[in-house]
Amino acid sequence: MVAVIPRWDHRLKDPESVAFTILDVLADFESEGKLKNLPKSKKFPVKTILAILLFKQYYNLPLRDAQHYGRKFFGANIHYSTLHNWE
């Protein structure tokens, strides 16, 4: 079960907290078996690609900034063209 965070919670203002919350939600989905039917990636885990794209959409970032935050918060240097293909 996924916990809902109220919109006034201070954790939603901090990018690092948002990144870890996204990873927690994706881990819950993975444990429930809801990520089984996704296409596979050869180089990177699909969970990491989805986390970066969700972070990008949450903050309304361009792809190059999403690539930077992917390195910073998720530890994956995924090129912006790969992110574009997964969008």
C-alpha positions as CSV (number, residue, x, y, z in Angstrom):
1,M,0.0,0.0,0.0
2,V,1.4,3.4,-1.0
3,A,1.2,6.2,1.6
4,V,-0.1,9.5,0.5
5,I,1.9,12.6,1.5
6,P,-0.2,15.7,2.1
7,R,0.7,18.5,-0.3
8,W,1.7,20.9,2.6
9,D,4.3,18.5,3.9
10,H,7.8,20.0,3.9
11,R,9.4,16.9,2.3
12,L,7.8,17.8,-1.0
13,K,9.9,21.0,-1.1
14,D,13.2,19.3,-0.8
15,P,14.4,17.6,-4.0
16,E,16.4,14.9,-2.2
17,S,13.3,13.9,-0.1
18,V,11.2,13.9,-3.3
19,A,13.8,11.6,-4.9
20,F,13.8,9.1,-2.0
21,T,10.0,9.2,-1.9
22,I,9.8,8.3,-5.6
23,L,12.2,5.4,-5.0
24,D,10.0,4.2,-2.1
25,V,6.8,4.3,-4.1
26,L,8.5,2.4,-7.0
27,A,9.8,-0.2,-4.5
28,D,6.2,-0.6,-3.3
29,F,5.0,-1.1,-6.9
30,E,7.8,-3.5,-7.5
31,S,7.0,-5.6,-4.4
32,E,3.3,-5.7,-5.5
33,G,4.4,-7.0,-9.0
34,K,3.1,-3.9,-10.9
35,L,6.4,-3.3,-12.7
36,K,6.6,-6.7,-14.4
37,N,5.0,-5.8,-17.7
38,L,7.4,-2.9,-18.5
39,P,9.9,-3.0,-21.3
40,K,13.4,-3.9,-20.4
41,S,16.5,-1.7,-20.6
42,K,19.8,-3.1,-21.6
43,K,22.0,-0.8,-19.5
44,F,19.9,0.7,-16.7
45,P,17.3,-0.6,-14.3
46,V,13.8,0.4,-15.5
47,K,13.0,1.5,-11.9
48,T,15.8,4.1,-12.1
49,I,14.7,5.4,-15.5
50,L,11.1,5.8,-14.2
51,A,12.3,7.5,-11.0
52,I,14.3,10.1,-13.1
53,L,11.3,10.7,-15.4
54,L,8.9,11.1,-12.4
55,F,11.4,13.6,-10.8
56,K,11.5,15.5,-14.1
57,Q,7.8,15.7,-14.4
58,Y,7.4,16.7,-10.7
59,Y,9.7,19.7,-11.1
60,N,8.9,20.4,-14.7
61,L,12.5,20.1,-15.8
62,P,14.1,19.9,-19.2
63,L,15.8,16.6,-20.1
64,R,19.4,17.8,-19.6
65,D,18.5,18.9,-16.0
66,A,16.8,15.5,-15.5
67,Q,20.1,13.9,-16.6
68,H,22.0,16.0,-14.0
69,Y,19.6,15.2,-11.2
70,G,19.7,11.5,-12.2
71,R,23.4,11.5,-11.5
72,K,23.1,13.5,-8.3
73,F,20.2,11.7,-6.6
74,F,19.8,8.4,-8.3
75,G,23.4,7.5,-9.1
76,A,22.8,6.8,-12.8
77,N,24.3,8.7,-15.6
78,I,21.5,8.2,-18.2
79,H,21.9,10.3,-21.3
80,Y,19.1,12.7,-22.0
81,S,18.3,11.0,-25.4
82,T,17.7,7.7,-23.6
83,L,15.3,9.5,-21.2
84,H,13.6,11.1,-24.2
85,N,13.1,7.6,-25.8
86,W,11.4,6.4,-22.5
87,E,9.1,9.5,-22.2
